[in-house]
Amino acid sequence: MKTPVRLLAFLLFVIVTEGQAAGNAPAPSHGVPYPEGWKDWATIAVSHRNDNNTLRVILGNDVAVQAARAGNTNPWPDGAILGKVVWKDTLLENWKAATVPGEFVHAEFMFRDSKKYADSHGWGWARWVGLEQKPFDEGMAVCIACHTPVRNRGWVFTEPASLP
Amino acid sequence: MKTPVRLLAFLLFVIVTEGQAAGNAPAPSHGVPYPEGWKDWATIAVSHRNDNNTLRVILGNDVAVQAARAGNTNPWPDGAILGKVVWKDTLLENWKAATVPGEFVHAEFMFRDSKKYADSHGWGWARWVGLEQKPFDEGMAVCIACHTPVRNRGWVFTEPASLP
């Protein structure tokens, strides 16, 4: 190909692939981009809330998982992302004494960046709702209000689970 | 370095690093080697058992996670490893309606290999106990006995959690 044609082909390629990427990822929540790949993140903890009958797994990106394992969570380092995946609870058909995930509710995230998110206590607060991952956009203040009981521990409820 | 010296240095490096790797890994359980790296595996499900007050996260290696996401679990494919990480439950200090991981109990695994483990229903059953990861060696029959209620679903309790 002659150079102008090659350049045109390249630009077309960039436009198309960028468009696909944008098309696949859910829209941002509170301006925070969707954290692609979170389903492959490692586990930091789990929880079972009996006030709203939900089961949760708390995941972390590499920065968060390394910080959790090193006990370096006061404060969590910039770049850490904590993810909380939430399901309604239900009983396991073959072992009724076990409560397990039922309907998927949402996945919510805290993005640590002490400068970028200085106005929201050093965290970007985001949530994507339902299997369709609809961005939550009612404002970070909604998230922060619920986390107020843990304002003295960096606004994080999660205590990393003990692991060998 | 001259070639023989270089070769010697390389061999020494191999011996030392292999020795370290072997020294770090816990001994096999029921002849099944320790699945290094399981703490970085992705989540398949979670559960809360109120008969013995334990919280669990069910992890999978890449083969198992791909099978779970594709609904390809009847039977699980050879090469799949399911891991169940178990903690005694406790209440979260800052949100008493949340039950969270307390003391680490053990990590137990099912290794799918329909030929190698034909005598134990197509699974290698293994467990490592406590933070010291002491290999459980009371026999796979102990594990199988407890899984008998799910003999008709490939001996697996876990139902992969719904995910976007």
Interface residues (C-beta under 8 A of the other chain):
Chain A: K39 D40 W41 A42 T43 A45 V46 S47 H48 R49 N50 D51 L55 R56 V57 L59 V65 R69 V85 W87 D89 L92 E93 N94 W95 A97 A98 T99 V100 P101 G102 E103 F104 A107 W128 G130 L131 E132 Q133 P149 V150 R153 F157 E159 A161 S162 L163 P164
Chain B: K39 D40 W41 A42 T43 A45 V46 S47 H48 R49 N50 D51 L55 R56 V57 L59 V65 V85 W87 D89 L92 E93 N94 W95 A97 A98 T99 V100 P101 G102 E103 F104 A107 W128 G130 L131 E132 Q133 P149 V150 R153 F157 E159 A161 S162 L163 P164
